[in-house]
């Protein structure tokens, strides 16, 4: 017959508040369990009752010694956690451009500042220090700094969900810089559009390869409304000039995948370029001399910016070489996206409706489209008629602006000393 289980209650009076523990034998070993102090509510009677309960569990074979508390896990660094976070994003089917943006924000900006910090050491004050440091460097705009903070916030929000940190220190508008958005720009006069195309022609004349490409590219942007990335991804098989369409396949949005109806002036430009280029149907319409894709940045700097300079030289000079007075030059800040907005204004000038313009531009919302519509429809200076004539391949210079707002016919350019075909080619 097994020996009866016994135990004892021990009281330790060495402390300001006496403490209680129980001693007993279980699993062949002497066990000691500390219960607590009188300050915690323990008494002799309560300790004896706890001993009775424990001995009963030992008899039934269900008593187990308390497991030691797990050692606290070492907090992950931002570098470790952000790397895992990005790997998960790569498996979620995000667009390549989105992944490129996340990689840029992390590797170029966030990791240099936060990499060695553990997640619990990234505070609101630390986020503010990062923002101020980026602003002092001046390498990226305030809007770009804000976008990196948004990426930081996404990483830390996941850390919150995993209960690694209690709150997201990058959350809230006060962590962002104030951004002053520049006024949207576009060309809203036939004279500026024609001058820009002529400026691109001047670049083509000086080019050693792919002559005609610069004018055709500018024409596609301003008369076709393509985004710069869409235009640079075009292949000859995407152009159906016989039926007057361009199929845009490589767009950043679902709405951007579309068929653009080619305006007469653009059709003339692209047909002339196609004859000169003799491109492979699978080849890029706009490419380097070796057939490789053009870079958007190079187009902005080496084509558009230089074409604007050439155009302004033309606009600032009379036909006799004298400086032109009261001339309105093309803003130097014009971008490929400015030309896209110009295309919208041209469509409104020729009488198209906002829904049609949205579809042709691949817009998902009507905000920008309607803003351009309101500005164009408010004009009373005859410019709509000049733009309409330009895109239809007609003589837009036959109309001049009148103080009363109505277009007034002028002497046709063929009679003014310059060949009519050159004037029309400006469109």
C-alpha angles and dihedrals in degrees: 000000000000119000113256115258115251136184142165142222117234125201121200114203097179092100132067088250111039115237130215132216136168130224126201143140121261132162088004093300135102109249130199121192121187111218106182145262134293086253086063091051101264120144136173091260094048091048091051090050090051090051091052090051093048093048090052090053090049091053091051091048095238100108115110128179115253113268116239114253111263115258110259111263115245110251115252120243120240089248092056096044096042090051091054090044092054092048089056091050089054090061095050099079097251119167115266090242090055092050090048089053093050091047091049093050093048102041100034101039120002101045095050088059106031105024099106096039118100113234093252090056094058101098134172088259090053092051090050090050089053092051092049092047092052091048091051092051090055093201095125133030124260090253090055091049088053090052091054089051088053089055089048089051091052092052093048092045088061089049088055091052089053088050091239091127130022099226141010109253092192093058121111141045092266089071089063132080121244109257122204107206115215119234112269111255135206140151111265102174131077090223092060093046092049092046091051091052090048089049089055089049089056089055090050091053090056094044122106096207140028095017113197093029096103095054092043091051094049089046091052091052098045100034098031102038096223121158112246092251092049092051094048091050094053117120125198091251088062090064117082099178093166090064094030102243140125118201112213109205106157103065131145092229136043089239089055093065098091150124114258118207107226117234115227095252092050091048090056092049094050095044090053091048093047091055091052097041099045088196128192110252089237093045128097117267092217115033146136122276088270094050096255122136119277118238118242092225092053090050091053094048104032102032113022099034092046092045089053090052091051091046093052090050088056094045093049094053130070119224089258090055096255119132112266117236126225093008122166108219127205109264113254089225093068110132135187087263089055087059089051090056088047088059090056091052090049092053090051089048091057091050105261121152126245094250091053092047091050090052093048092050095042093237119168094197132035099225099100093034093055093045090057090043092055092049095047096044090051092062118109100171100094094255093124089061091049092051091046091053093046096053091045090057092249130131103280091179089070086082125063129186115264127202088237092057099245121117113252122204116238134191107296111256093241088069094047096071101267122098113259093225091060092049091050092046088064086073 
